[in-house]
Amino acid sequence: MNPFIPADHLESEERPGPYERLRAKITVMMSHVPLRTRITALVMVAVGLSVALASIAAWVTVRNQILNQMDSSLYQKAQNATNLVNTHVAVGLLDSTVYVVYDGGGTPTGQSNLPPQLVQDDIKFSNADLEVAQHTRDDHYSTLVIAGVRYRALSVPITTVETALQPPNERTAVLVAESMADTQQTLGRLSLVSILVGIAGIAVAGSAGITVGRTGLRPVDRLTEATEYVARTGDLRPIEVQGTDELARLATSFNSMLTALARSQEHQRRLIADAGHELRTPLTSMRTNIDLLSQVFGASSNHPAPGSSPVQISDADRAELIGDVQAQMEELSILVGDLVELSRDTKPQTAPEPVNLGDVVRQAVDRVRRRAPHLKFDIQLQPWYLEGDPAALERAVTNLLDNAAKWSPENGTVTVRLSDGLLQVADQGPGIAEEDLPHVFERFYRSTEARTMPGSGLGLAIVRQAAENHGGRVAAARAPSGGALLGFWVPGQPTEEDSPQNSGRAANA
């Protein structure tokens, strides 16, 4: 904590505000609502708001249009009234519209038209109306309530002409008012229709939301049922995919996951079955040999049963038997180690480090040369730098060299080449049959000729796993000399500097 900032100030900064708390509450509440209900509510709200906004916009448009038409009619009647006032004609004879001629003080004149149900005090002139009569304002539209009835009114000034009865300086105005009863009735009907349309739109939106929720989430329901079925039964059967939308892509991805999981389970089953088959032979041989040794060196050999002679073997047979047990134990240890190595289907979690594959190959050759002193190694290595696991790479190279040493004849030559990330190891053995070439890197695969040779059948599978974990690949072919040609390629660069040109050349290689 910063000693220069008070603790209460820090707490006040970390305390969420009202908006954050409200949003958190809404988020928690919505998380408990089913997705189908949320989709239905969202569609209802969206469509309902759209219908409501459309109804309001239509009502406002119609209202403005009616008022504009009424205002235009009032203006035309007001102009006619001013002409009649100047010619001293009673404006009340025009129609049922209310005409009131008044002066600047708000006093109606004798030319006004007031229906019988109206009196002078019913009409209240505003300041704007008085300004019109005083000729300080051109006109004024207003809405009046006269005797409980709403009127749309317009006040316009009257420009008088000089006559014997009326001096020219007298300033008056005429107020033309027309009842809005019909207009209000029309707008009321329109409001009712808009409300009914809005309610119908919300109902349709609710039905559409329910339909969309059911139809749209049906693939999700199928996916949920498939997931529950897999969890309950362990059956990794893919689900049916319909369409090409996002939900179909989700179902396709789920099927891909099921396929990968089924493949992984199949690999595990094959690994367990093949491992059990491979372990059975050395374990049976060891048990037989150990039983024989226990009979020779156990307590029964010192105190044989009455009437039986003790089991005796020669020193040479005993040495051969012990050597056989040791060989079987070593083979069993190698097999267990290979199984542990191959049980890791994913890439190692250790951080990669810079590796010179040439140095790795050179160290592996030195190790194999000590185990096979009767062979010659023809080595040509070029530097190749990459980020990876040096232990895994060295194990892969060693397995390739051990395989070549196992099949090479006495005083044979093992050829090792490393160029542009491609490592090739060739021997002078009998070679690999064409039908066996696609399978030499599979787990526990052993050709007919290899079944009589020592080994677990996992060495080349470890080579493929190490190469693929480093982004590379493996290959097998027949060498020009007639033997086997095995190798792998891993991406990298020939120099330690990060050069895009070198990286591109490595990728093309």
C-alpha positions, 0 to 999 in steps of 0.5 A: 500500500502506498504510504502517501495515500490514505487507506480510506481513499483507496477503499473509496476508489475500489468501491464500485459505484451505483451503476456498477452495482446495478449492472452486477445485480442485473447480470446475476439476475439474468444469469439465472434466467434460461436462455430461451426465456431471454431470447423470447423477452429480447424479441418481444421488447425489440419488436414491441418497441419498434411497433410502439415507435412506429405507432407514435411516429404515425400518430404524430405525423397525422396530428401534425398534418391535420393541424397544418391543414387546419392552420392553412384553413384558418389563415385563409378564413382570416384573410377573407375576414379582414377584407370583409371588415374593411368593407363593413360586412358582418363576418358572422355571416360567413360560416359557423367558425368563430370570428372575433374582431377586437382592438388593442385593448382586447375589446371585441367590436360590433363586427364580431361573430359570437355563437349564442352559447358564447359570451364575450368573457369566454374568450381570453386574449393573450398578450400575443393576441394583443400585440397582433391587434397593436400591429407589433406582431404579424400573427399568432396561432394558439389553442383556446378552450371556450366553454369547455371546447378546444378551439384552434385560433389564429389572430391576424392584424386588420389594416383599415382604410380611411372612410367616413366612419372609421379613421385610418389610425384605428388598430384592430385584429381578427381572431378566427377560431375553429372547433377541434372536436372532429380533429380530437375524435380523429386523433382519438380513434388513431390513438386507439388503433395505434394502441391496439396495433402495438398490443397485437405487435407485442403478441406477435413478437412474443409468438415469434420470440418463442418460435425463434427460441425453440427453433434457434436453440434446438441445435443447442438442445441436441448438443446438450443431449449429446454431451449428457449422453457421452458423459453418461454412456461414454459413447463418442458417437457424433451428432447430426449436423444440419445447416451451415450457420454458427450453431452448425459450426458449433456442432461440427466442432463438437463432432471434431472434438468427439472424433479426437477424443475417440482417436485418443481412446483408441490409441490408449486402448491400442497402447495398453493392448500392445504393451500387454502383448509385448510385456507378456513375452519378457515376463514369461521368460523371466518367470520361467528362468527365475523359477528354475533358479529358485529350484537350483538355489532355493531351500528345496535344493539343499533339502530335497524331498525323500526319494528325489534328487536335487536339481543341478545345472552346470556353471555354463548353464547357470551363467547363461540363465543369469545372463538371460534374466539380465537381458530380459530385465534390461529389455523390460526396463527399456520397454517401460521407459518407451511406454512412459515416453509415448504415453505423453500425447501432448507436447512437453510443458518444459520451456523450449531452449535454443538447440543446435541439432548438429551438436545433438546428432554428434553427441548421439553418434558418440554414445551409439559408437561406444555401444557398437564399436564394430561399426563405422560412422560416416558423418556430415553435419551442418549447423541447424538452430531451433527452439526445442527440447534437446533431451527429446531430440537426442533421444530421437536421434539415438533411436535412429542410430540404434535402429541402424546399428541393429540392422547393419552387418559386421564392420558395416557403415552407418551414414549420417547426414544433416542438411537444412534441418533434414537428418538422414540415417542410412544403414547397409542392412537388408532394407525395408520392404515396400509394404512395411515403409508406411508403418515403420514409425507406428507403435509396436509395429514390427515387420516379419524380419524384425520379430526375431530381433530384440527391441520393443517396437517403440523406438521409431514411434518415439522419433515420430513423436519428437519430430511432430512435437517440434513441428516436423515430420518423419520419412522412411525409404530405401537407401541407395546401398540397399539398406534402410534410410530413415530420418526426420525434418524439423523447422529452424535456421542455419544460423543463430541470428533471427533472419526472415530469409533464413527462416523462409529457406528453412521452411521451404526445405 
